Each structure stands twice: as C-alpha cells, then as structure tokens.
C-alpha cells in the first residue's frame, strides 16, 4: 500500500527504517531539496503504522513519499536507484537485502548507514556486485541531531557508486568551519565501516577520559557541579574544544523536574553496543596496541557489575588523605592529563587505521578522515585540524605523537599528566584511562623494554626462539636452557 499520493516523477532516493536516525535523515534529505521515498515494515496489530505516523506528522508537506510495500517503494525511485538502509546491524541487513534483490535493476545502489561490522560489509559488497548491483557501507556519526542537521558520513564500498551517491550524502553532511562537507569517499569494501568503528572506539576513550576528569574534580577537589561545569566550559574555549566537552558542561548544570542535579541521580553503570569492542578486537588482529580504548571498553563492563563493586567496596575501603589540594594547580594537572591522554587515544586510533590500510590495500587518506571528523560527529574536536595537517606534511610522521606539533604539546603536558596520575594513585582513586595512556606513552618512548625476558621465557618453555642484540635482525636462535633439552625449535611467527 502506498501511503501518500504518488507523484508522476520518480524520487531521488529511498530510505528504509524510520527509527530516530532514519526519520531525521529523511527530513534532512528533503530539506536539502531531494525527493525521498520511505519504507518501514508494518507491525501487525498496530492501528497506525510507522510510515503513516511519519508522513502524517513530521514529514507532512515535505517532498517525502511513504510506502508500506517493498515493490511499490522500489518502483517509486529513479534509476539507478539509491536506497539507504537504516536498520539494526546484523541479520536484519542481510534479510532486507534479500527482500530487495528481486525488485532491483542492474547498477542500483544499496547504502547501509548502520553500525555494521566491516567484515559483513566486505561480504555484502561482494554479494551485491556479484548480482550486478552496487553496495556502499556508510558510517554515520552525529546521533539524532547530526542526522537531522548534518552528520559526519564515512562511505566506502563499490567505487563506481561514489559519483552517484556523492551529491546526496555530501548535501546532508555537516560542514566544517571552512565549509568543507564532513563526508568523502573512504575506500573499497568495508573501509567506511572500519573507519566508523575506529571513530566509535575513540569516542569510548574520550568519554572515559572526560568521566575520569570529572571524578577527580569531584572526589579530590570536592568541586560542586556548577564549579565543574565552569571548568569544562572554560576548557571548551581552548585546545580541548569539542562536542563531548561542551555537552559535559551542559550535563553538569542540568536539573531534573524535582530541581536536583540529574547527574547525581544517574546510576553508575554504562552500556555499550559493540563498536568499541570491535575496535579492540580488530586492533588485536592487526597486532596494533589500542590500550586506552580497550581500557574504556573494560571499564564499561566493570561498571555494569554494580553489585560486585558494592560488595568489594565493603571489603577493601579506600583510604583517602584529607590533604587540601591547591585547586587551580590540580585543575591544570587534570587538563594536562585529559588533553595528553586524548592525543594518545587519537594517535592509537589513527595508527590502527594506517595498519588496516596497509594490510587490506585500502589506501586510506588519514588527513581526509581527520577532516571528516571535524563536524557533525561525536568526537569532533578542534585539534583534528592539527591531525590533518600532520598527515599532510611533506614528512609524514611514523606516529602521530612524533609529529612536531604534537611532540611539543606532549612535552608541555607531561609534567601535569604524570602528577595527576600519581596523585590519584596515592589517593586510591581509579583513573584507568589516564594511567593506560601514560604507560603507553612511556613504553612508546622507551628504546628498551623488558620484552627480552618474555622472549627468553617463551624459548625456555616452548622453544619459540629469540633474536640477539649481538647478531643481525631476522636471525633466530634457540637455547638449551636446562642442559637436557634438544635442538628442535618451534617456527617463528607473529599473530
């Protein structure tokens, strides 16, 4: 059944899935001058369906046509058809594709705008192309507001689809301060969803770091919510200016209907949907350290074990001193720890992107990705301009923290960063992400690490061999440690 009177003219794009993101993206498209067909599966027993509610409500009077049957929906779109799917990641995408295939024409384009696993997107691109269609996996960041007013969009997949979808996707994307759309082609296969996955991993890290800054201010300095809000608002005027810092100040000031600060009434258990976990798993598959983001993921898992933590807190009461800290000085240290740790998080994330690009042959443009994240997305931050500049320099850095600008920033921040972590440890106050970032930095800048002991242990119990400092790299040796072992050794390999 068609919900609205069908115009003779075909529409420009179809959108499937009218939950929060889908609705707002459809409205965004219509506001940018596009003619949009929308479809949502009907729910048995519901008197007014999702499509009817939308077309009779927020979409009324706009260039949006609603459909409740897939054949009619597909037929309404001009060829080559562009159909954006905003449905739950996983089997729902595969099932929807199978429903659409019989009605598509050669060259039609399916766009997955959900948080799909990039490996699923790899498979779907190949499947669609095998059937004569094209497939785009487009990471979309910005939440409800971004979907409506401009998101950061990260498309990848069938390369020939880009010229077709570019005008629409760039029109609904956010604009950076210089007017550049926060949407550009990422690369082949599942590269777009991989980049979105790392974006979300960095988002996990950012949120954990900000939470730790809040926790130190609250517990060591006994700042009230208004004082903390003022600190975050001040930070948002400088190098830490970002969406998450901005909303943190707003959250701290927000009062509920009863007149109390809402933040103090929210249970300390954090949820997660999986993209942070995927980031860590894939970093491990690539052999790349992503420790800060892993810590953020694990802290969410630990936060969910509320009953266990409450029981443990009664067994091991933390002992905090009654020292009166110099508030302005410690706030400066918190700033240093937050800023430096954020730089570590982004550096780790971009290092994973670089490794994935080399491993999978994606040829990712890291500077372009940094620019795409300057507007619309959750991790938009002012220093993304500096990250883009670092990757555009004639001498590209081997690691983001070794780029001249960030190297000097870290040197300036290091003293306050390590002071803050030391204070927190002394006061038995958990700052796992600050600590993880600092330890990563110290390991990164250590010419020597104790891994020689690990390799000796591996060779002792498993004959896994080792390289020697007094021999050329690439030569592997095995020692008969006990005197009664044999000369047989295991092959050398890295996972």
DORO-659955 format. One line per 5 residues: their letters; for each residue x, y, z of C-alpha. Coordinates in Angstrom, 1 decimal. Layout:
<sites>
a	X Y Z; ...
</sites>
This chain:
<sites>
xxxxx	0.0 0.0 0.0; 1.2 3.5 -0.8; 0.6 6.0 1.9; 0.8 9.3 0.0; -0.5 10.1 -3.4
xxxxx	2.3 9.1 -5.8; 3.8 11.9 -7.9; 4.4 11.0 -11.6; 8.0 12.0 -11.1; 10.3 9.3 -9.6
xxxxx	12.0 10.1 -6.3; 15.8 10.7 -6.0; 16.5 8.3 -3.2; 14.8 5.7 -1.0; 15.3 5.3 2.7
xxxxx	14.3 2.2 4.7; 13.9 2.2 8.5; 12.1 5.0 10.3; 13.6 4.9 13.7; 15.2 8.0 15.1
xxxxx	18.2 8.1 12.7; 16.1 7.1 9.6; 13.4 9.7 10.2; 15.9 12.5 10.7; 18.0 11.6 7.7
xxxxx	14.8 11.5 5.5; 13.9 15.0 6.8; 17.4 16.2 6.2; 17.3 14.9 2.6; 14.0 16.6 1.9
xxxxx	15.2 19.9 3.4; 18.2 19.8 1.1; 15.9 19.6 -2.0; 15.8 15.8 -2.5; 12.6 13.9 -3.3
xxxxx	12.6 10.9 -0.9; 10.7 7.6 -0.8; 10.5 6.0 2.7; 9.6 2.5 3.8; 9.2 0.7 7.1
xxxxx	8.0 -2.8 7.7; 4.4 -2.9 9.1; 3.9 -4.1 12.6; 0.9 -6.4 13.0; -1.8 -5.1 15.4
xxxxx	-0.7 -1.5 15.2; -3.6 0.7 14.1; -1.4 3.4 12.6; 1.9 2.2 11.2; 5.2 3.8 11.4
xxxxx	5.1 5.1 7.8; 1.6 6.7 8.3; 2.6 8.3 11.5; 5.7 9.8 9.9; 4.1 11.0 6.7
xxxxx	1.1 12.5 8.6; 3.4 14.1 11.2; 6.9 15.4 10.8; 7.1 14.7 7.1; 3.8 16.3 6.2
xxxxx	4.1 18.8 3.4; 7.6 17.8 2.6; 8.9 16.0 -0.5; 8.7 12.6 1.2; 6.5 9.7 0.0
xxxxx	5.7 6.8 2.2; 5.3 3.2 1.2; 4.4 0.0 3.1; 5.1 -2.5 0.4; 8.7 -3.1 -0.9
xxxxx	7.7 -3.5 -4.6; 5.9 -0.1 -4.7; 8.7 1.5 -2.7; 11.4 0.3 -5.1; 9.4 1.2 -8.2
xxxxx	9.0 4.8 -7.0; 12.7 5.5 -7.1; 14.5 6.7 -10.2; 17.3 4.5 -11.7; 20.0 3.8 -10.9
xxxxx	18.2 3.5 -7.6; 19.9 4.7 -4.4; 18.4 3.0 -1.3; 19.7 3.8 2.1; 19.0 1.2 4.8
xxxxx	18.8 2.4 8.4; 18.1 -0.8 10.2; 19.8 -2.7 13.1; 23.2 -4.1 12.2; 23.5 -7.9 11.7
xxxxx	21.0 -10.3 10.2; 18.4 -7.6 9.6; 20.6 -6.0 6.9; 21.0 -9.4 5.1; 17.3 -10.2 5.3
xxxxx	16.4 -6.8 3.9; 18.9 -7.1 1.0; 17.3 -10.5 0.1; 13.9 -8.8 0.1; 15.1 -6.0 -2.2
xxxxx	17.2 -8.0 -4.7; 14.2 -9.4 -6.8; 13.0 -5.8 -7.5; 16.3 -4.1 -8.2; 17.8 -3.3 -11.6
xxxxx	21.4 -3.7 -12.7; 23.5 -0.8 -11.3; 21.2 0.0 -8.4; 22.9 1.0 -5.2; 22.2 -0.1 -1.6
xxxxx	23.6 2.1 1.2; 24.0 0.6 4.7; 24.0 3.6 7.1; 24.0 1.5 10.3; 26.9 0.4 12.5
xxxxx	27.6 -2.8 10.6; 30.8 -4.8 11.2; 33.2 -4.0 8.4; 33.7 -7.8 7.6; 29.9 -8.0 7.0
xxxxx	30.2 -5.1 4.6; 33.1 -6.8 2.8; 30.8 -9.7 2.2; 27.8 -7.6 1.2; 29.8 -5.5 -1.3
xxxxx	30.9 -8.8 -3.0; 27.4 -10.3 -2.9; 25.8 -7.2 -4.4; 28.4 -6.8 -7.1; 28.0 -10.5 -8.0
xxxxx	24.3 -9.9 -8.6; 25.0 -6.8 -10.7; 24.3 -4.2 -8.1; 26.5 -1.8 -6.0; 26.8 -1.5 -2.3
xxxxx	28.0 1.3 0.0; 28.8 0.8 3.7; 28.5 4.3 5.1; 29.3 5.0 8.7; 27.1 7.8 10.0
xxxxx	28.0 9.7 13.2; 26.2 12.5 15.0; 23.2 10.9 16.6; 19.8 12.4 16.2; 20.9 16.0 15.9
xxxxx	23.5 15.1 13.3; 21.1 13.0 11.2; 18.7 16.0 11.1; 21.1 18.9 10.7; 24.3 17.4 9.4
xxxxx	26.3 14.3 10.3; 29.8 13.0 9.6; 29.4 10.4 6.9; 32.1 7.8 6.0; 31.2 5.9 2.8
xxxxx	33.1 3.0 1.3; 32.4 0.0 -0.9; 31.6 -0.2 -4.6; 33.9 2.5 -6.0; 31.7 3.3 -9.0
xxxxx	28.8 4.2 -6.7; 30.5 7.3 -5.3; 29.7 9.7 -8.1; 26.1 8.6 -7.9; 25.7 9.0 -4.1
xxxxx	28.1 11.9 -3.5; 25.7 14.8 -4.2; 23.1 13.4 -1.7; 25.5 12.3 1.0; 27.6 15.5 0.9
xxxxx	24.5 17.6 1.0; 23.2 16.1 4.2; 26.6 16.0 5.9; 27.8 18.6 8.4; 30.1 21.4 7.3
xxxxx	33.4 22.1 8.9; 34.3 25.7 9.8; 35.9 26.2 6.3; 32.7 24.9 4.6; 34.1 21.5 3.6
xxxxx	31.4 18.8 3.8; 32.3 16.2 6.5; 31.8 13.4 4.0; 34.2 12.0 1.5; 35.0 8.6 -0.1
xxxxx	36.9 6.4 2.3; 37.8 3.4 0.1; 36.8 0.0 -1.2; 35.0 -2.9 0.6; 34.2 -2.4 4.3
xxxxx	36.7 0.5 4.8; 33.9 3.0 5.5; 32.5 1.0 8.3; 36.0 0.2 9.6; 36.7 3.9 9.9
xxxxx	33.4 4.5 11.7; 34.3 1.6 14.0; 37.6 3.3 15.0; 35.7 6.6 15.3; 33.5 4.9 17.9
xxxxx	36.5 3.4 19.7; 38.0 6.8 20.0; 34.6 8.0 21.3; 34.7 5.4 24.0; 38.1 6.6 25.0
xxxxx	37.1 10.3 25.0; 34.1 9.6 27.2; 36.1 7.6 29.7; 38.8 10.2 29.9; 36.2 13.0 30.5
xxxxx	34.5 10.9 33.1; 37.8 10.4 34.9; 38.5 14.2 34.8; 35.0 14.8 36.3; 35.6 12.1 39.0
xxxxx	39.0 13.6 40.1; 37.5 17.1 40.4; 34.5 15.7 42.4; 36.5 13.5 44.7; 39.9 15.1 45.3
xxxxx	38.9 18.7 44.9; 35.3 18.4 46.1; 34.1 20.8 43.4; 30.4 21.1 43.1; 28.5 20.6 39.8
xxxxx	28.4 24.2 38.9; 32.1 24.6 39.5; 32.9 21.6 37.4; 30.6 22.8 34.7; 32.5 26.1 34.6
xxxxx	35.8 24.3 34.3; 34.6 22.2 31.3; 33.0 25.3 29.7; 36.4 27.1 30.1; 38.2 24.2 28.6
xxxxx	35.8 24.2 25.7; 37.1 27.7 24.7; 40.6 26.4 24.0; 42.5 23.4 22.7; 40.1 21.0 24.3
xxxxx	37.1 22.5 22.4; 34.9 19.6 21.3; 31.4 18.4 21.3; 31.9 16.0 24.2; 33.5 18.7 26.4
xxxxx	30.7 21.0 25.5; 27.9 18.6 26.5; 29.7 17.6 29.7; 29.3 21.2 30.9; 25.7 21.2 30.0
xxxxx	25.1 17.8 31.7; 26.6 19.0 34.9; 24.3 22.0 35.0; 21.1 20.2 34.1; 18.4 19.8 36.8
xxxxx	15.5 17.4 36.7; 11.9 18.3 37.3; 12.4 17.9 41.1; 15.0 20.6 41.0; 18.1 18.5 41.7
xxxxx	21.1 17.9 39.5; 20.3 14.9 37.3; 23.9 13.7 37.0; 23.9 12.9 40.7; 20.8 10.6 40.3
xxxxx	22.1 8.6 37.3; 23.2 5.1 38.2; 26.9 4.5 37.5; 26.5 1.6 35.1; 27.4 2.3 31.4
xxxxx	26.0 0.4 28.4; 27.7 -0.3 25.1; 26.5 -1.5 21.7; 29.7 -3.3 20.5; 31.7 -0.9 18.2
xxxxx	34.2 -0.2 21.0; 34.7 -3.9 21.5; 35.1 -4.5 17.7; 37.7 -1.8 17.6; 39.8 -3.6 20.2
xxxxx	39.3 -7.0 18.6; 40.4 -5.7 15.2; 43.4 -3.8 16.6; 44.5 -7.1 18.2; 44.0 -8.9 14.9
xxxxx	46.3 -6.3 13.2; 48.8 -6.6 16.0; 48.3 -2.9 17.0; 48.2 -1.5 20.5; 44.8 0.1 21.4
xxxxx	45.2 0.0 25.1; 43.4 3.2 26.1; 40.3 2.3 24.1; 40.5 -1.3 25.4; 40.6 0.2 29.0
xxxxx	37.5 2.3 28.2; 35.6 -0.8 27.0; 36.6 -2.9 30.0; 35.7 -0.1 32.4; 32.1 0.0 31.0
xxxxx	32.0 -3.8 31.5; 33.2 -3.3 35.1; 30.7 -0.5 35.7; 27.9 -2.9 34.8; 29.0 -5.2 37.7
xxxxx	27.4 -2.8 40.2; 26.5 -5.4 42.9; 30.0 -6.9 42.8; 31.6 -3.5 43.2; 29.4 -2.6 46.1
xxxxx	30.3 -5.8 47.8; 34.0 -5.4 47.1; 33.9 -1.8 48.4; 32.9 -3.1 51.8; 35.9 -5.5 51.9
xxxxx	38.5 -3.0 50.7; 37.7 0.5 51.9; 39.8 3.1 50.1; 41.9 5.3 52.3; 42.0 8.9 51.2
xxxxx	44.0 11.6 52.9; 42.5 14.8 54.0; 45.0 16.9 52.1; 43.8 20.3 50.9; 44.9 20.5 47.3
xxxxx	45.7 23.7 45.5; 42.6 23.6 43.4; 43.8 25.8 40.5; 47.1 23.8 40.2; 45.4 20.4 40.3
xxxxx	42.8 21.6 37.7; 45.7 22.4 35.5; 47.1 18.9 36.0; 43.7 17.4 35.2; 43.7 19.5 32.0
xxxxx	47.1 18.2 31.1; 46.1 14.6 31.7; 42.9 14.9 29.8; 44.5 16.6 26.8; 47.6 14.4 26.6
xxxxx	45.5 11.2 27.0; 43.1 12.3 24.3; 46.1 12.8 22.0; 47.2 9.2 22.8; 43.8 7.9 22.1
xxxxx	43.6 9.6 18.7; 47.2 8.5 17.9; 46.4 4.9 18.7; 43.3 5.0 16.6; 45.0 6.6 13.6
xxxxx	47.8 4.0 13.9; 45.2 1.2 13.6; 43.7 2.9 10.5; 47.1 3.1 8.9; 47.9 -0.5 9.6
xxxxx	44.5 -1.6 8.3; 45.0 0.5 5.1; 48.4 -1.2 4.5; 47.1 -4.7 5.4; 43.9 -4.6 3.3
xxxxx	45.1 -2.4 0.5; 42.6 0.4 1.1; 44.9 3.4 0.6; 43.2 5.4 3.3; 43.7 9.2 3.3
xxxxx	44.2 9.8 7.0; 44.2 13.6 6.6; 40.9 13.4 4.8; 39.4 11.2 7.6; 40.6 13.7 10.2
xxxxx	38.8 16.5 8.3; 35.6 14.4 8.0; 35.6 14.2 11.8; 35.7 18.0 12.3; 32.0 18.4 12.2
xxxxx	28.8 16.5 12.8; 30.3 13.5 14.6; 30.5 12.8 18.3; 34.3 13.1 18.5; 34.5 16.4 16.6
xxxxx	37.4 18.3 18.2; 39.3 21.5 17.3; 42.7 19.6 17.2; 41.5 17.4 14.3; 42.7 20.3 12.1
xxxxx	46.2 19.7 13.6; 45.9 16.0 13.0; 45.0 16.6 9.3; 48.0 19.0 9.0; 50.3 16.4 10.4
xxxxx	49.3 13.8 7.9; 49.5 16.3 5.0; 53.1 17.4 5.9; 55.8 16.6 3.4; 57.5 14.4 6.1
xxxxx	54.6 12.2 7.3; 55.1 11.1 10.9; 55.7 7.5 11.7; 53.4 8.0 14.6; 51.1 11.0 15.4
xxxxx	52.8 11.8 18.7; 56.1 12.2 16.8; 54.7 14.9 14.6; 56.4 18.2 15.5; 53.2 19.9 16.8
xxxxx	52.0 17.0 19.0; 55.6 16.2 20.2; 55.8 19.7 21.6; 52.3 19.6 23.1; 53.1 16.3 24.9
xxxxx	56.4 17.8 26.3; 54.5 20.7 27.8; 51.7 18.5 29.2; 53.8 15.6 30.6; 54.6 17.1 34.0
xxxxx	51.0 17.8 34.9; 49.9 14.5 33.4; 52.1 12.3 35.5; 51.5 14.4 38.6; 47.7 13.9 38.2
xxxxx	48.1 10.1 37.8; 50.5 10.0 40.8; 48.0 12.0 43.0; 45.1 9.7 42.0; 47.0 6.5 42.7
xxxxx	48.2 7.9 46.1; 44.5 8.7 47.0; 43.4 5.3 45.7; 41.1 6.9 43.1; 40.8 5.0 39.9
xxxxx	41.9 6.7 36.7; 42.5 3.7 34.4; 42.4 5.5 31.1; 44.7 8.3 32.2; 47.1 5.6 33.6
xxxxx	46.8 3.5 30.4; 47.6 6.5 28.2; 50.6 7.5 30.3; 52.1 3.9 30.4; 51.6 3.6 26.6
xxxxx	53.5 6.9 26.2; 56.4 5.7 28.4; 56.5 2.4 26.6; 56.5 4.2 23.2; 59.4 6.4 24.1
xxxxx	61.5 3.6 25.7; 64.2 2.4 23.4; 64.4 -0.7 25.5; 61.6 -2.7 27.1; 61.6 -5.9 29.2
xxxxx	60.3 -8.0 26.3; 63.7 -9.7 26.2; 62.6 -11.6 29.4; 59.3 -12.5 27.8; 61.0 -13.9 24.8
xxxxx	63.5 -15.8 27.0; 60.6 -17.4 28.9; 58.9 -18.3 25.6; 62.0 -20.0 24.4; 62.6 -21.8 27.7
xxxxx	59.3 -23.5 27.9; 58.3 -23.6 24.2; 61.5 -23.3 22.1; 59.9 -20.3 20.4; 63.4 -18.8 19.7
xxxxx	64.7 -15.3 20.1; 66.8 -12.7 18.3; 70.1 -11.5 19.7; 71.4 -8.0 20.2; 74.8 -9.1 19.0
xxxxx	73.6 -10.6 15.8; 71.7 -9.2 12.7; 67.9 -8.8 12.9; 66.0 -11.6 11.4; 68.2 -14.4 12.7
xxxxx	66.5 -16.6 15.3; 68.2 -18.7 18.0; 67.2 -21.3 20.5; 69.0 -22.0 23.7; 69.1 -25.4 25.5
xxxxx	68.3 -23.7 28.9; 68.2 -26.8 31.1; 71.1 -28.7 29.6; 68.9 -31.8 28.8; 66.7 -30.3 26.1
xxxxx	67.0 -31.0 22.4; 67.9 -28.8 19.5; 64.4 -28.9 18.0; 62.7 -25.4 17.9; 59.3 -24.0 17.1
xxxxx	58.8 -21.9 14.0; 58.8 -18.2 14.3; 55.6 -16.3 13.7; 53.5 -13.4 15.0; 49.8 -13.4 15.3
</sites>
